[in-house]
Amino acid sequence: MMRKRQARGDIVAELSGAAAAEDLAAVPGRARQRRLWSCTEKRSLVDMADAAGSSVTEVAEAFGVAPSQLYAWRKQMAGGELDADRAMAIFARIDVSDRQV
């Protein structure tokens, strides 16, 4: 089983190539930027927070996320909103023509 300390760098870096929250904070002159989390990352963090011996607060602090955000993702996950298949955008094909009707 993966521990939070290992997971902090491993999951985020492995899934998205991003650094953990404290790594970004250590870069001089870098302002805190809004982080976009993939559905896979959100599910991983929620699963980690739900694991035995873990807490939402610990996981949130380790990854630089507000605890309320993890609770919101948990609710979305329960409702099926974090399923990667459903989260993909669907586009409709349109044909454009100069012909007037």
Secondary structure as the mmCIF struct_conf table of DSSP 4:
data_model
#
loop_
_struct_conf.conf_type_id
_struct_conf.id
_struct_conf.beg_label_comp_id
_struct_conf.beg_label_asym_id
_struct_conf.beg_label_seq_id
_struct_conf.end_label_comp_id
_struct_conf.end_label_asym_id
_struct_conf.end_label_seq_id
HELX_RH_AL_P HELX_RH_AL_P1 LYS A 4 SER A 16
BEND BEND1 GLY A 17 GLY A 17
HELX_LH_PP_P HELX_LH_PP_P1 ALA A 18 ALA A 20
HELX_RH_AL_P HELX_RH_AL_P2 ALA A 21 ALA A 25
TURN_TY1_P TURN_TY1_P1 ALA A 26 ALA A 26
BEND BEND2 VAL A 27 VAL A 27
TURN_TY1_P TURN_TY1_P2 PRO A 28 GLY A 29
HELX_LH_PP_P HELX_LH_PP_P2 ARG A 30 ARG A 32
HELX_LH_PP_P HELX_LH_PP_P3 ARG A 34 SER A 38
HELX_RH_AL_P HELX_RH_AL_P3 CYS A 39 ASP A 50
BEND BEND3 ALA A 51 ALA A 51
TURN_TY1_P TURN_TY1_P3 ALA A 52 GLY A 53
HELX_RH_AL_P HELX_RH_AL_P4 VAL A 56 PHE A 63
TURN_TY1_P TURN_TY1_P4 GLY A 64 GLY A 64
HELX_RH_AL_P HELX_RH_AL_P5 PRO A 67 ALA A 78
TURN_TY1_P TURN_TY1_P5 GLY A 79 LEU A 82
HELX_RH_AL_P HELX_RH_AL_P6 ALA A 84 ALA A 87
BEND BEND4 MET A 88 MET A 88
BEND BEND5 ASP A 98 ASP A 98
#
